[in-house]
Amino acid sequence: MGMTLDAGRNAVVRVAVATLWASPETTRAVDAPALADRTDIPAWISAMNRDQQVGECVLSQLLLGERVLVEEVRADGWARVVAVEQPAAKLDPRGYPGWLPTAQLSPAPRETPPAQPLVVDATTTSLHADPAGELVLDGVILGTRLLPAGPARDGWRPVHAPGHRQPLWTPDGHLVPVSTRPPTADEVLAMASRLRDVVYIWGGVSAYGVDCSGLVHLAWRRFGVRLPRDADDQADATTPLLLGAERPGDLYFFARPGRPIHHIGIVTAAPDSPDRRRMLHACYTQRRVIEEPLSADRAATLVGAHRV
């Protein structure tokens, strides 16, 4: 595993997708593929039943190379961390707190190579030892940032990957430079629409499974915009609009009377009347990402439209 992790120091995720847990003790037998030294998120999701897909033991997910602040390292192979790239103001001003297996982390490099980062634009990709060579890391997902390790060769690009001394190779067409301008609403909506029919997973932030706020976080993250992780924090971090002024790419927020915001969706059509609104969202009841008109219940709990 290389160098050891130290409390008070930064670390980076060394697996394609790491799951952030409420505590080590809340994990279940079905979670084994997500707890492994080399995670298999598709196998984990396919093994879960409907109830397990919404277990509140899962808080969020982190992508390859994502930074965390290590708070505590336990002898049983767990680290208490703060996911500093996922704002969660109500939980911790530094980021999203939770637990990760230590084997899924590497100490953060002391210096970052001076290179323009790349971002994965394919829904999923894989990293190889050589161009078209041995598979080293599968399931690297949309929105993952990677630093180039040299020029492309034969359609493959070498990149630095946490936990690997030598550069790994990925198809060059799966990468794009990180944008230096804010994305348009249409670009973000098109990105989120690529995740239609992805399974609903409580806490999910990947192309294999997302929850409602995870879909929003991931869509903007692909363009380098760091939105908070949870829906209520996303509401606080965005600009309210008059209902009726929303346009595709804006956000709808939902809450029951006297309760905090519990759901979020991405506006997909300008409303042509107050009762004709549409959105793309990770739907808890249907357990997948869908685009649909607001149901009567959704319309009754709509508390606002916001713009990023």
KAFEN-V682624 format. One line per field, one symbol per residue. ss: DSSP state (H for helix, E for strand, L for the rest). psi: psi as a letter, one per 30 degrees, with the letter a starting at -180 (. if undefined). burial: I if it has 24 or more other ideal C-beta (glycine too) atoms within 12 Angstrom, else O. A space follows every 50 residues. Layout:
ss: ???
psi: ???
burial: ???
This chain:
ss: LLLLLLLLLEEEELLLEEEEELLHHHLLHHHHHHHLLLLLHHHHHHHLLL LHHHLLLEEEEEELLLEEEEEEELLLLEEEEEELLLLELLLELLLEEEEE EHHHEEELLLLLLLLLLEEELLLEEEEELLLLLLEEEEEEELLLEEEELL LLELLEEEEELLLLLLLEEEEHHHEEELLLLLLLHHHHHHHHHLLLLLEE LLLLEELLEELHHHHHHHHHHLLLLLLLLLHHHHHHLLEEELLLLLLLLL EEEELLLLLLLLEEEEEEEEEEELLEEEEEEEELLLLEEEEEELLHHHHH HEEEEEEL
psi: fbllkkkfllllkglekkkkleleffllefgeffflfjlieeeeeffkle effgkgfkealklkfkklkkekklfggkkklkjfgikiefekffajkakk kffglkkkkfkkkikjllkkflelalklelkgakkejlgklkfkkkkkga llkhgkkklkkkgkekklklkeffklkkkglklleeeeeeeeffgkfkkk kkfkhlffklaefeeeeeeeefggkjlleleeeeefglkklkkffllkfa kkkkllkgllkflklkkfkkkflfgikllkljjeefhlklkllkleeeef gkflklk.
burial: OOOOIOOOIIIIIIIIIIIIIIOIOOIIOOIOIIIOOIIIIIOIIOOIOO OIIIIOIIIIIIIIIIIIIIIIIOOOOIIIIIIIIIIIOOOIOOIIIIII IIIIIIIIOOOOOOOOIIIIIIIIIIIIOOOOOOOIIIIIIIIIIIIIIO OOOOOIIIIIIIIIOOIIIIIIOIIIOIOOOOIOIOIIIOIIIIIIOIII IIIIIIIIIIIIIIIIIIIIIIIIIIIIIIIIIIIOIIOOOOOOOIIIII IIIIOOOOOOIOIIIIIIIOIOOOOOIIIIIIIIOOIIIIIIOIOOOIOO IIIIIIII
